[in-house]
Amino acid sequence: MGHPQHNRLLAGWDRGEDAALWDLGNGQVAILTVDLITPVTNDPYLWGQVAAANALSDVFAMGGAPRVALNVVAFPVSCEPLETLRAVLEGGRDKIGEAGALLAGGHSLDDEEPKYGLVVFGEGAKDRLWRVSGARPGDGILLTKPLGTGIMITAVKAGLASAEEQEALEGTMATLNDLPRRLPDSIAPALRACTDVTGFGFAGHLLDMVGESLDGEVDLAALPLLPGVMGKSALGLVPAGCYRNREAFGGRVREMRKYDAHESDILFDPQTSGGLLLAVDPAAEDAVAALIPGTRRVGRFVEGSGGLMVR
């Protein structure tokens, strides 16, 4: 299948970006994305919130503002009460409103496996968009949310997570990645590139950012983690996606000291509604990190050949 070509299509599925970009011709760009997930919690309202935050994140990761959302839902109407579906949709509606967008409709179908998500239309200034590429040697690598959602979801489903661990997991997944709304104009130019950490895990998405001319140097001990995640990984509570990501990206990851496999699982753990991964001018790292509580500097970009070095 050939790549789509049009002079107003600034980014499509072929370029590794978080959303499609369409030039509106007035200095503004339309940001278009769709995402849906299966249940990650037994609380339907919370699942709706997480699924909506996960979909809205793609617009925020491009530096834009969500404007309009459409529900996309698959639901087994013959074996689940409609009250459950109503709670899912209410959770999504409330998170959409929190993001400053409008819910304008959607589409549903009958399916044995429940799924929920959004189509999102957003906007951003053409000269202020963030792309997955653009990092420079010396830029700091910042991460706005803790890692480990895939491992902890597996632990919750196995009944091996404490109430406190589950609360921390659900809280981070339901949190919006709304950095563009918080970023002052005075430091906006210091943010060189951005993506959100989702299904390809921390390593996969960071490798998207380094391209072919940079490396990412990462301090494993500096990575923010959900409570209990390393213990769960040591027990083998690791989702299948983690192994797929390790197989796909592990060849480009160089460990600068010896780690046990469960220690490095966190690099490949697929995330649901993960944080933003940022390339930031070193002079502005502290100012940017202060905008989102819990943001950590986890490494830096250096000249290289498209790899990840873990210390």
SEDREN-323417 format. One line per field, with one value per residue: residue number from 1; residue in one letter; z, y, x of N, C-alpha, C, O in turn. Coordinates in steps of 0.1 Angstrom, whole numbers. Example, Ala and Ser with C-alpha at 12.3 -4.5 7.8 and 13.67 -1.06 7.14 Angstrom:
% SEDREN-323417
n	(1, 2)
res	(A, S)
nzz	(78, 71)
nyy	(-57, -22)
nxx	(132, 128)
cazz	(78, 71)
cayy	(-45, -11)
caxx	(123, 137)
czz	(78, 79)
cyy	(-33, 0)
cxx	(132, 129)
ozz	(85, 80)
oyy	(-33, 11)
oxx	(142, 134)
***
This chain:
% SEDREN-323417
n	(1, 2, 3, 4, 5, 6, 7, 8, 9, 10, 11, 12, 13, 14, 15, 16, 17, 18, 19, 20, 21, 22, 23, 24, 25, 26, 27, 28, 29, 30, 31, 32, 33, 34, 35, 36, 37, 38, 39, 40, 41, 42, 43, 44, 45, 46, 47, 48, 49, 50, 51, 52, 53, 54, 55, 56, 57, 58, 59, 60, 61, 62, 63, 64, 65, 66, 67, 68, 69, 70, 71, 72, 73, 74, 75, 76, 77, 78, 79, 80, 81, 82, 83, 84, 85, 86, 87, 88, 89, 90, 91, 92, 93, 94, 95, 96, 97, 98, 99, 100, 101, 102, 103, 104, 105, 106, 107, 108, 109, 110, 111, 112, 113, 114, 115, 116, 117, 118, 119, 120, 121, 122, 123, 124, 125, 126, 127, 128, 129, 130, 131, 132, 133, 134, 135, 136, 137, 138, 139, 140, 141, 142, 143, 144, 145, 146, 147, 148, 149, 150, 151, 152, 153, 154, 155, 156, 157, 158, 159, 160, 161, 162, 163, 164, 165, 166, 167, 168, 169, 170, 171, 172, 173, 174, 175, 176, 177, 178, 179, 180, 181, 182, 183, 184, 185, 186, 187, 188, 189, 190, 191, 192, 193, 194, 195, 196, 197, 198, 199, 200, 201, 202, 203, 204, 205, 206, 207, 208, 209, 210, 211, 212, 213, 214, 215, 216, 217, 218, 219, 220, 221, 222, 223, 224, 225, 226, 227, 228, 229, 230, 231, 232, 233, 234, 235, 236, 237, 238, 239, 240, 241, 242, 243, 244, 245, 246, 247, 248, 249, 250, 251, 252, 253, 254, 255, 256, 257, 258, 259, 260, 261, 262, 263, 264, 265, 266, 267, 268, 269, 270, 271, 272, 273, 274, 275, 276, 277, 278, 279, 280, 281, 282, 283, 284, 285, 286, 287, 288, 289, 290, 291, 292, 293, 294, 295, 296, 297, 298, 299, 300, 301, 302, 303, 304, 305, 306, 307, 308, 309, 310, 311)
res	(M, G, H, P, Q, H, N, R, L, L, A, G, W, D, R, G, E, D, A, A, L, W, D, L, G, N, G, Q, V, A, I, L, T, V, D, L, I, T, P, V, T, N, D, P, Y, L, W, G, Q, V, A, A, A, N, A, L, S, D, V, F, A, M, G, G, A, P, R, V, A, L, N, V, V, A, F, P, V, S, C, E, P, L, E, T, L, R, A, V, L, E, G, G, R, D, K, I, G, E, A, G, A, L, L, A, G, G, H, S, L, D, D, E, E, P, K, Y, G, L, V, V, F, G, E, G, A, K, D, R, L, W, R, V, S, G, A, R, P, G, D, G, I, L, L, T, K, P, L, G, T, G, I, M, I, T, A, V, K, A, G, L, A, S, A, E, E, Q, E, A, L, E, G, T, M, A, T, L, N, D, L, P, R, R, L, P, D, S, I, A, P, A, L, R, A, C, T, D, V, T, G, F, G, F, A, G, H, L, L, D, M, V, G, E, S, L, D, G, E, V, D, L, A, A, L, P, L, L, P, G, V, M, G, K, S, A, L, G, L, V, P, A, G, C, Y, R, N, R, E, A, F, G, G, R, V, R, E, M, R, K, Y, D, A, H, E, S, D, I, L, F, D, P, Q, T, S, G, G, L, L, L, A, V, D, P, A, A, E, D, A, V, A, A, L, I, P, G, T, R, R, V, G, R, F, V, E, G, S, G, G, L, M, V, R)
nzz	(0, -9, 4, 16, -3, -3, -6, 16, 36, 63, 80, 82, 85, 78, 89, 116, 135, 162, 154, 126, 105, 92, 71, 76, 63, 73, 91, 111, 121, 116, 138, 138, 152, 163, 187, 207, 234, 252, 283, 312, 338, 364, 369, 353, 347, 353, 334, 311, 315, 314, 288, 273, 281, 271, 243, 238, 244, 222, 207, 225, 226, 203, 207, 205, 209, 220, 203, 193, 199, 190, 201, 200, 202, 211, 222, 242, 239, 245, 268, 287, 310, 300, 317, 324, 300, 299, 320, 312, 290, 302, 318, 297, 285, 306, 309, 284, 285, 306, 293, 277, 254, 231, 231, 204, 192, 178, 172, 175, 180, 181, 199, 210, 227, 248, 238, 239, 229, 213, 184, 177, 170, 168, 172, 163, 164, 135, 136, 161, 166, 179, 171, 166, 158, 160, 183, 197, 200, 234, 245, 271, 283, 292, 312, 319, 334, 356, 348, 340, 336, 321, 333, 359, 354, 346, 371, 387, 374, 381, 407, 425, 433, 456, 473, 474, 454, 432, 432, 426, 400, 386, 389, 376, 349, 343, 342, 324, 297, 295, 289, 268, 275, 298, 293, 292, 269, 269, 274, 255, 230, 239, 240, 221, 208, 209, 221, 230, 255, 248, 235, 224, 244, 267, 256, 228, 219, 226, 208, 184, 186, 185, 159, 132, 137, 163, 197, 226, 259, 289, 323, 341, 368, 372, 361, 365, 384, 388, 420, 434, 410, 402, 418, 410, 384, 388, 397, 374, 363, 337, 307, 275, 255, 263, 259, 231, 224, 234, 217, 193, 196, 212, 201, 195, 219, 242, 270, 295, 318, 337, 339, 356, 338, 346, 356, 334, 320, 324, 305, 281, 286, 276, 276, 289, 283, 289, 299, 286, 265, 263, 245, 256, 257, 276, 293, 300, 313, 341, 344, 326, 337, 361, 355, 353, 378, 392, 369, 355, 348, 328, 313, 284, 251, 227, 201, 177, 165, 163, 186, 219, 250, 281, 314)
nyy	(-12, 22, 52, 79, 109, 143, 178, 192, 173, 169, 150, 115, 81, 69, 82, 79, 95, 107, 113, 121, 150, 178, 205, 235, 258, 284, 290, 273, 238, 208, 181, 148, 118, 83, 60, 30, 8, -23, -34, -22, -22, -32, -13, 3, 31, 43, 29, 41, 67, 63, 52, 74, 94, 82, 82, 110, 118, 116, 140, 160, 152, 161, 188, 201, 211, 194, 194, 182, 152, 118, 90, 56, 24, -10, -35, -62, -67, -86, -100, -83, -58, -28, -7, -8, -1, 25, 37, 35, 52, 76, 80, 85, 108, 127, 129, 139, 164, 175, 178, 199, 196, 187, 163, 148, 127, 94, 59, 26, -9, -44, -67, -95, -90, -63, -30, 3, 37, 67, 88, 117, 151, 177, 209, 229, 254, 259, 266, 258, 231, 199, 173, 139, 137, 159, 163, 173, 169, 167, 176, 172, 142, 139, 125, 122, 106, 78, 46, 12, 3, -18, -41, -38, -39, -65, -77, -68, -81, -107, -107, -99, -74, -48, -27, -1, -1, -6, 17, 37, 29, 32, 59, 72, 63, 75, 102, 132, 141, 169, 189, 209, 229, 239, 250, 278, 305, 316, 296, 276, 273, 257, 231, 205, 181, 155, 127, 103, 76, 45, 16, 5, 7, 22, 20, 15, 38, 59, 52, 58, 86, 91, 85, 81, 94, 100, 89, 77, 82, 67, 66, 39, 37, 62, 62, 69, 49, 29, 21, -9, -22, -34, -56, -71, -77, -93, -115, -125, -114, -103, -87, -102, -84, -71, -89, -91, -65, -64, -83, -69, -45, -48, -54, -29, -18, -11, -24, -9, -19, -50, -62, -79, -98, -91, -65, -49, -53, -32, -13, -22, -27, -25, 4, 17, 47, 61, 84, 116, 118, 137, 159, 182, 215, 218, 241, 247, 225, 222, 241, 231, 206, 212, 218, 196, 176, 151, 147, 135, 139, 117, 111, 118, 131, 121, 124, 98, 66, 58, 43, 30, 36, 22, 29)
nxx	(9, 6, 20, 0, -5, -5, -6, -15, -16, 2, 12, 9, -1, 23, 45, 52, 40, 19, -7, -27, -21, -35, -33, -49, -48, -48, -29, -35, -36, -54, -58, -60, -72, -76, -85, -89, -97, -96, -113, -96, -101, -124, -143, -167, -172, -147, -131, -141, -132, -104, -100, -108, -90, -67, -71, -74, -49, -32, -37, -28, -1, 8, 10, -14, -49, -77, -109, -134, -150, -158, -176, -165, -176, -178, -199, -212, -243, -261, -253, -244, -254, -271, -267, -241, -228, -237, -224, -198, -198, -205, -182, -163, -175, -173, -145, -138, -150, -135, -111, -116, -131, -158, -183, -197, -212, -211, -204, -217, -214, -225, -206, -187, -165, -159, -151, -138, -134, -123, -128, -110, -109, -87, -70, -41, -16, 3, 30, 36, 34, 42, 64, 74, 100, 129, 144, 176, 212, 222, 198, 174, 158, 125, 99, 65, 48, 45, 60, 48, 22, 12, 23, 12, -16, -18, -12, -33, -55, -48, -53, -33, -25, -22, -47, -38, -18, -34, -50, -31, -23, -48, -52, -31, -35, -60, -54, -51, -29, -23, -3, 1, -18, -8, 16, 37, 40, 65, 84, 78, 93, 114, 107, 114, 106, 81, 62, 37, 38, 28, 16, 40, 58, 82, 108, 104, 90, 108, 128, 116, 119, 146, 154, 177, 201, 206, 212, 196, 204, 198, 190, 183, 176, 165, 140, 105, 83, 54, 40, 51, 57, 82, 84, 62, 70, 92, 79, 69, 47, 40, 28, 19, 26, 49, 69, 68, 75, 101, 113, 110, 124, 146, 171, 181, 187, 212, 226, 244, 253, 250, 218, 191, 165, 139, 143, 148, 124, 107, 113, 101, 75, 42, 22, -8, -25, -2, 25, 38, 66, 94, 116, 137, 152, 181, 183, 158, 147, 140, 119, 100, 95, 83, 57, 41, 32, 53, 68, 98, 133, 150, 171, 193, 196, 220, 246, 244, 234, 208, 200, 195, 209, 213, 218)
cazz	(0, -10, 14, 11, -7, -6, -1, 29, 46, 69, 86, 81, 92, 74, 95, 130, 144, 171, 148, 113, 105, 79, 71, 74, 54, 80, 102, 120, 116, 122, 144, 138, 157, 168, 196, 216, 242, 259, 297, 320, 352, 365, 371, 339, 346, 353, 321, 301, 317, 310, 274, 267, 283, 262, 229, 238, 246, 209, 203, 234, 223, 191, 211, 202, 218, 215, 201, 191, 200, 187, 207, 192, 212, 209, 235, 241, 244, 249, 280, 297, 312, 294, 327, 323, 289, 302, 329, 304, 282, 311, 321, 286, 284, 316, 306, 272, 290, 314, 283, 270, 241, 230, 226, 193, 186, 178, 166, 183, 174, 190, 198, 222, 235, 249, 235, 239, 226, 206, 173, 182, 162, 176, 164, 168, 155, 126, 140, 175, 167, 184, 163, 172, 156, 164, 194, 194, 210, 246, 250, 282, 281, 303, 312, 327, 342, 359, 339, 346, 336, 316, 344, 370, 350, 347, 385, 392, 369, 388, 421, 432, 436, 468, 470, 472, 441, 421, 431, 419, 386, 380, 389, 365, 336, 341, 342, 311, 293, 290, 290, 260, 282, 309, 288, 289, 256, 271, 273, 245, 220, 245, 238, 207, 203, 219, 218, 243, 257, 248, 233, 221, 256, 268, 246, 214, 216, 226, 196, 174, 187, 182, 145, 128, 139, 177, 207, 239, 271, 299, 336, 345, 382, 372, 355, 375, 384, 397, 432, 434, 397, 400, 425, 401, 372, 393, 398, 361, 359, 325, 296, 263, 247, 268, 251, 217, 223, 236, 205, 182, 198, 221, 193, 194, 232, 247, 284, 299, 329, 337, 345, 355, 328, 351, 358, 321, 315, 324, 292, 270, 291, 269, 285, 286, 288, 295, 299, 275, 265, 258, 243, 261, 259, 290, 301, 304, 319, 354, 342, 320, 346, 372, 350, 355, 390, 390, 358, 358, 338, 328, 304, 275, 237, 222, 188, 177, 153, 164, 196, 233, 259, 294, 324)
cayy	(0, 34, 63, 89, 121, 155, 189, 196, 163, 171, 138, 104, 68, 65, 90, 76, 105, 102, 116, 127, 164, 184, 220, 242, 270, 297, 290, 262, 225, 199, 170, 137, 105, 74, 49, 23, -2, -33, -30, -23, -22, -37, -2, 8, 46, 45, 24, 51, 78, 59, 51, 87, 100, 75, 87, 124, 120, 118, 154, 167, 149, 169, 202, 206, 212, 186, 202, 174, 137, 108, 77, 43, 14, -23, -40, -74, -63, -98, -106, -73, -48, -15, 3, -9, 7, 39, 42, 37, 64, 88, 83, 91, 121, 136, 131, 147, 177, 179, 181, 211, 192, 184, 150, 151, 116, 82, 47, 14, -22, -55, -75, -103, -84, -49, -20, 17, 47, 79, 96, 130, 162, 188, 219, 234, 264, 252, 269, 254, 217, 190, 161, 128, 140, 172, 163, 177, 164, 175, 178, 163, 133, 140, 116, 129, 97, 66, 34, 0, 1, -32, -51, -37, -44, -80, -81, -66, -92, -119, -106, -98, -60, -42, -16, 11, -2, -5, 31, 44, 25, 38, 74, 77, 61, 85, 116, 138, 146, 182, 198, 221, 239, 245, 255, 292, 309, 319, 284, 267, 269, 248, 217, 202, 169, 149, 116, 96, 63, 36, 2, 1, 8, 33, 19, 16, 52, 66, 49, 66, 99, 92, 84, 74, 102, 102, 79, 81, 77, 66, 60, 30, 41, 75, 61, 69, 36, 27, 13, -24, -28, -43, -69, -79, -81, -104, -127, -130, -109, -95, -90, -107, -73, -68, -98, -87, -53, -68, -89, -59, -33, -52, -53, -15, -13, -15, -22, -5, -28, -62, -62, -90, -95, -84, -51, -42, -54, -19, -6, -28, -29, -17, 13, 23, 60, 65, 98, 122, 116, 150, 163, 196, 222, 217, 253, 248, 213, 224, 248, 222, 195, 218, 220, 184, 169, 138, 146, 132, 138, 103, 109, 129, 127, 124, 120, 84, 59, 53, 33, 34, 31, 21, 28)
caxx	(0, 14, 18, -9, 2, -13, 2, -20, -14, 15, 17, -1, 3, 36, 56, 54, 35, 8, -19, -26, -21, -41, -31, -62, -45, -50, -20, -39, -36, -63, -51, -70, -67, -86, -79, -99, -90, -105, -113, -84, -105, -138, -152, -170, -170, -132, -126, -145, -123, -90, -100, -109, -77, -58, -73, -71, -34, -25, -38, -19, 12, 12, 9, -27, -61, -89, -121, -146, -148, -169, -175, -164, -178, -183, -204, -220, -256, -269, -249, -240, -264, -269, -262, -226, -224, -240, -214, -186, -200, -205, -168, -157, -180, -167, -131, -138, -153, -123, -101, -121, -136, -172, -187, -206, -218, -203, -209, -216, -217, -226, -194, -185, -155, -161, -141, -143, -125, -127, -122, -108, -105, -81, -63, -29, -9, 12, 43, 38, 32, 53, 65, 82, 114, 133, 154, 189, 221, 222, 184, 170, 146, 116, 88, 55, 40, 53, 58, 44, 7, 9, 26, 2, -29, -17, -12, -47, -63, -44, -56, -20, -21, -29, -56, -30, -12, -45, -54, -21, -25, -60, -51, -22, -41, -71, -49, -49, -16, -26, 8, 0, -26, -1, 30, 37, 46, 79, 93, 73, 103, 124, 102, 118, 99, 72, 53, 32, 42, 17, 17, 54, 66, 92, 119, 99, 86, 120, 135, 110, 124, 161, 157, 189, 212, 208, 210, 191, 211, 188, 194, 172, 172, 158, 126, 95, 76, 42, 43, 50, 58, 93, 81, 53, 77, 100, 70, 65, 34, 44, 19, 26, 31, 62, 78, 68, 83, 115, 117, 110, 132, 157, 183, 186, 190, 225, 227, 257, 257, 242, 205, 182, 155, 127, 146, 146, 110, 100, 116, 93, 61, 32, 15, -21, -26, 11, 29, 44, 80, 97, 129, 137, 164, 186, 181, 144, 142, 133, 107, 90, 92, 75, 44, 33, 37, 58, 77, 112, 144, 154, 183, 195, 198, 234, 248, 245, 230, 195, 199, 191, 219, 207, 229)
czz	(0, 1, 8, 8, -9, 1, 12, 40, 51, 76, 85, 88, 89, 81, 110, 140, 152, 165, 134, 114, 91, 80, 67, 65, 60, 92, 113, 113, 123, 126, 145, 143, 161, 176, 204, 222, 248, 274, 304, 335, 352, 368, 358, 337, 345, 339, 311, 303, 311, 294, 267, 269, 273, 248, 228, 238, 232, 204, 212, 230, 211, 194, 208, 213, 213, 214, 201, 192, 196, 194, 197, 203, 206, 222, 233, 247, 249, 263, 290, 298, 306, 304, 327, 312, 292, 311, 321, 296, 290, 315, 310, 284, 294, 314, 294, 277, 298, 304, 275, 257, 242, 225, 216, 187, 187, 170, 175, 175, 184, 188, 211, 232, 236, 245, 235, 236, 219, 193, 178, 171, 171, 166, 171, 159, 148, 131, 155, 177, 172, 175, 170, 169, 159, 175, 189, 204, 222, 252, 261, 278, 293, 301, 323, 336, 345, 349, 347, 345, 331, 326, 355, 366, 350, 362, 391, 387, 376, 403, 430, 434, 448, 464, 467, 458, 430, 420, 424, 404, 380, 379, 378, 351, 333, 340, 327, 309, 287, 291, 281, 267, 293, 305, 285, 276, 257, 270, 263, 235, 226, 243, 224, 200, 214, 213, 231, 243, 258, 245, 230, 233, 256, 257, 232, 210, 217, 213, 184, 174, 183, 167, 142, 132, 154, 185, 219, 250, 283, 312, 341, 359, 383, 367, 366, 373, 392, 409, 430, 420, 395, 407, 416, 389, 376, 395, 385, 356, 348, 313, 284, 254, 251, 260, 237, 215, 225, 223, 193, 184, 206, 214, 192, 208, 238, 262, 288, 312, 329, 345, 345, 345, 334, 354, 345, 315, 314, 312, 281, 274, 283, 279, 280, 292, 295, 293, 286, 276, 257, 256, 246, 262, 273, 299, 306, 311, 332, 352, 336, 330, 357, 368, 352, 367, 386, 377, 362, 346, 339, 320, 295, 261, 234, 208, 187, 164, 154, 175, 210, 242, 273, 304, 338)
cyy	(12, 44, 73, 102, 132, 167, 195, 186, 163, 159, 127, 92, 64, 72, 88, 86, 99, 105, 121, 142, 169, 199, 226, 254, 283, 298, 280, 249, 216, 186, 159, 124, 96, 63, 43, 12, -11, -28, -32, -22, -27, -25, 5, 23, 49, 40, 35, 63, 75, 58, 65, 95, 95, 80, 102, 127, 123, 133, 162, 164, 156, 184, 209, 207, 204, 195, 194, 160, 130, 95, 66, 32, 1, -29, -52, -72, -74, -103, -96, -62, -34, -4, 3, 0, 22, 45, 44, 50, 77, 91, 90, 105, 131, 139, 140, 162, 183, 184, 194, 209, 189, 170, 152, 140, 104, 71, 35, 2, -33, -64, -83, -97, -69, -41, -6, 26, 59, 82, 110, 139, 173, 198, 224, 244, 257, 254, 264, 239, 210, 178, 151, 131, 155, 174, 167, 171, 173, 177, 168, 154, 134, 131, 121, 120, 85, 54, 22, -4, -14, -42, -50, -41, -59, -84, -79, -77, -105, -119, -104, -84, -56, -31, -3, 11, 0, 10, 39, 42, 33, 53, 79, 74, 71, 99, 120, 142, 160, 192, 210, 232, 246, 252, 270, 295, 311, 308, 274, 263, 259, 234, 214, 191, 163, 137, 111, 82, 54, 22, -3, 2, 20, 32, 21, 31, 61, 64, 56, 80, 101, 91, 76, 82, 105, 89, 85, 74, 78, 60, 52, 34, 53, 73, 61, 56, 36, 19, -2, -30, -37, -56, -78, -85, -93, -117, -132, -124, -98, -98, -95, -96, -69, -77, -95, -74, -55, -74, -79, -49, -36, -51, -39, -9, -19, -13, -20, -12, -39, -60, -76, -87, -88, -69, -43, -44, -41, -11, -10, -30, -20, -9, 16, 37, 65, 80, 103, 120, 129, 151, 178, 202, 222, 229, 254, 235, 214, 231, 239, 211, 200, 219, 208, 177, 155, 136, 144, 134, 124, 100, 120, 122, 130, 120, 105, 78, 52, 42, 39, 27, 32, 19, 25)
cxx	(9, 11, 9, -1, -8, -6, -3, -20, 0, 21, 5, 5, 18, 48, 58, 49, 23, -6, -17, -28, -25, -40, -44, -60, -46, -40, -23, -38, -46, -55, -62, -65, -79, -79, -90, -92, -101, -104, -100, -88, -120, -148, -155, -168, -155, -127, -129, -135, -109, -90, -101, -96, -66, -59, -70, -56, -27, -26, -28, -5, 17, 12, -4, -37, -72, -101, -134, -142, -160, -166, -173, -165, -183, -187, -213, -234, -264, -265, -243, -251, -261, -264, -247, -221, -226, -229, -201, -186, -200, -190, -161, -162, -174, -152, -129, -140, -141, -112, -104, -127, -151, -174, -199, -213, -209, -209, -207, -219, -217, -213, -192, -175, -157, -149, -147, -131, -131, -120, -121, -103, -99, -75, -51, -23, 2, 27, 46, 36, 44, 52, 74, 97, 116, 142, 168, 199, 222, 208, 181, 158, 138, 104, 78, 47, 49, 50, 53, 29, 4, 11, 15, -12, -29, -18, -26, -56, -60, -47, -44, -15, -29, -38, -49, -23, -22, -49, -44, -21, -36, -59, -42, -28, -53, -67, -46, -34, -17, -15, 6, -9, -19, 12, 29, 44, 61, 89, 89, 84, 113, 120, 104, 110, 91, 65, 47, 36, 30, 21, 31, 63, 75, 102, 115, 96, 98, 128, 129, 116, 138, 163, 169, 202, 215, 207, 203, 199, 201, 193, 182, 167, 164, 143, 116, 86, 64, 46, 41, 54, 70, 91, 72, 60, 86, 92, 66, 52, 36, 34, 27, 32, 45, 72, 79, 76, 98, 121, 119, 121, 145, 170, 189, 189, 203, 225, 241, 262, 247, 229, 198, 171, 143, 130, 144, 133, 103, 102, 106, 79, 52, 24, 1, -22, -14, 14, 35, 59, 85, 112, 129, 151, 168, 183, 167, 138, 134, 120, 96, 86, 82, 60, 35, 39, 41, 67, 92, 121, 150, 167, 185, 197, 213, 235, 250, 240, 217, 193, 195, 202, 213, 218, 223)
ozz	(8, 7, -4, 16, -17, 11, 19, 52, 45, 77, 88, 96, 96, 79, 116, 152, 149, 169, 130, 122, 81, 89, 56, 61, 54, 102, 122, 101, 136, 119, 152, 138, 163, 173, 208, 217, 249, 278, 303, 343, 342, 368, 352, 327, 337, 334, 302, 292, 305, 288, 257, 260, 268, 241, 218, 234, 232, 198, 207, 231, 209, 185, 208, 224, 201, 222, 208, 187, 198, 194, 186, 211, 197, 232, 223, 258, 257, 269, 301, 288, 306, 300, 330, 314, 288, 309, 324, 296, 286, 316, 312, 281, 290, 316, 294, 272, 297, 308, 267, 248, 253, 216, 220, 176, 196, 163, 182, 164, 195, 177, 222, 244, 226, 248, 232, 240, 219, 191, 184, 164, 180, 154, 183, 147, 153, 129, 160, 188, 170, 172, 180, 178, 161, 178, 178, 216, 221, 264, 260, 270, 304, 290, 334, 345, 338, 344, 359, 352, 336, 328, 360, 375, 355, 365, 399, 395, 377, 410, 442, 436, 450, 452, 458, 451, 420, 409, 416, 396, 369, 370, 372, 342, 321, 337, 320, 318, 276, 294, 285, 264, 298, 313, 275, 272, 248, 267, 261, 231, 218, 245, 215, 188, 225, 201, 242, 233, 268, 252, 233, 232, 245, 250, 224, 199, 209, 208, 175, 163, 178, 162, 148, 129, 158, 179, 221, 250, 286, 311, 345, 361, 392, 369, 376, 362, 403, 408, 425, 419, 389, 402, 416, 385, 369, 394, 384, 346, 350, 310, 282, 247, 242, 256, 230, 205, 218, 219, 186, 174, 207, 220, 189, 210, 238, 267, 286, 316, 322, 357, 336, 343, 327, 354, 345, 304, 306, 308, 272, 265, 283, 289, 268, 304, 306, 288, 277, 287, 245, 263, 240, 266, 282, 311, 315, 313, 333, 359, 340, 331, 362, 376, 354, 366, 379, 375, 371, 334, 349, 319, 297, 259, 238, 202, 196, 153, 148, 173, 211, 242, 278, 304, 348)
oyy	(14, 43, 77, 106, 130, 165, 203, 188, 159, 157, 131, 93, 56, 68, 96, 86, 89, 98, 125, 148, 165, 205, 224, 261, 293, 305, 277, 248, 217, 181, 161, 120, 101, 59, 50, 7, -8, -20, -42, -22, -27, -28, 10, 27, 57, 47, 38, 69, 83, 63, 67, 101, 102, 83, 106, 138, 130, 137, 171, 173, 157, 192, 221, 203, 206, 204, 197, 156, 134, 90, 66, 31, 1, -28, -52, -75, -72, -111, -100, -59, -30, 6, 14, 8, 30, 56, 54, 58, 87, 102, 99, 114, 142, 150, 149, 171, 195, 193, 199, 218, 189, 166, 158, 141, 103, 73, 35, 3, -32, -68, -78, -98, -62, -45, -4, 24, 60, 78, 116, 136, 177, 196, 222, 244, 249, 245, 267, 234, 214, 172, 154, 126, 163, 185, 163, 168, 185, 180, 156, 159, 130, 129, 123, 124, 82, 54, 22, -13, -20, -51, -61, -46, -65, -94, -87, -83, -114, -128, -108, -82, -59, -26, 4, 21, 6, 15, 48, 51, 39, 59, 89, 83, 74, 108, 113, 147, 162, 204, 221, 244, 256, 259, 274, 287, 309, 309, 263, 251, 252, 225, 219, 191, 164, 136, 114, 75, 54, 17, -15, -1, 26, 42, 28, 35, 71, 73, 59, 87, 111, 96, 66, 77, 112, 79, 97, 62, 89, 50, 58, 33, 56, 83, 53, 52, 43, 10, -6, -43, -48, -67, -90, -96, -103, -128, -142, -129, -86, -109, -92, -98, -64, -72, -96, -73, -50, -71, -79, -45, -28, -48, -38, 2, -32, -1, -29, -11, -39, -56, -83, -75, -79, -62, -32, -38, -39, -2, -2, -33, -8, -14, 17, 38, 70, 87, 96, 122, 130, 146, 186, 196, 224, 227, 261, 234, 209, 227, 240, 209, 192, 221, 210, 172, 147, 125, 151, 131, 120, 89, 131, 111, 141, 113, 99, 84, 42, 33, 51, 15, 43, 10, 24)
oxx	(18, 0, 10, 8, -18, 0, 4, -22, 10, 33, -6, 14, 23, 59, 66, 52, 17, -16, -5, -35, -20, -46, -50, -70, -45, -43, -15, -39, -47, -46, -71, -54, -90, -68, -100, -82, -112, -96, -94, -79, -126, -160, -146, -163, -151, -118, -121, -131, -103, -81, -94, -91, -58, -49, -64, -52, -18, -16, -21, 3, 30, 15, -5, -35, -76, -104, -143, -132, -171, -155, -180, -157, -192, -180, -221, -236, -273, -273, -239, -257, -249, -258, -241, -212, -218, -225, -194, -177, -195, -187, -153, -154, -170, -148, -120, -133, -138, -104, -96, -128, -156, -167, -209, -220, -201, -219, -197, -225, -211, -210, -196, -176, -157, -138, -158, -120, -143, -109, -131, -93, -106, -74, -49, -26, 10, 35, 57, 35, 55, 42, 81, 105, 107, 147, 171, 195, 223, 208, 185, 150, 142, 100, 82, 40, 58, 39, 54, 25, -5, 3, 11, -19, -39, -25, -31, -64, -69, -45, -44, -4, -41, -38, -53, -23, -19, -52, -48, -20, -34, -63, -46, -27, -55, -75, -40, -28, -13, -18, 10, -6, -23, 18, 22, 53, 69, 101, 95, 85, 120, 128, 96, 108, 94, 62, 52, 37, 23, 30, 34, 75, 77, 105, 121, 99, 99, 134, 136, 118, 142, 173, 172, 213, 225, 203, 204, 200, 196, 200, 171, 155, 157, 135, 117, 83, 64, 55, 31, 54, 70, 96, 74, 58, 87, 97, 59, 47, 34, 33, 39, 42, 52, 83, 90, 84, 106, 132, 129, 127, 154, 180, 201, 192, 204, 224, 250, 274, 237, 230, 200, 167, 138, 121, 138, 130, 95, 94, 104, 71, 54, 18, -1, -21, -14, 6, 36, 65, 82, 120, 122, 160, 160, 181, 165, 126, 124, 110, 85, 74, 74, 52, 23, 50, 34, 73, 96, 117, 155, 172, 180, 200, 218, 226, 256, 241, 214, 185, 193, 204, 209, 225, 230)
***
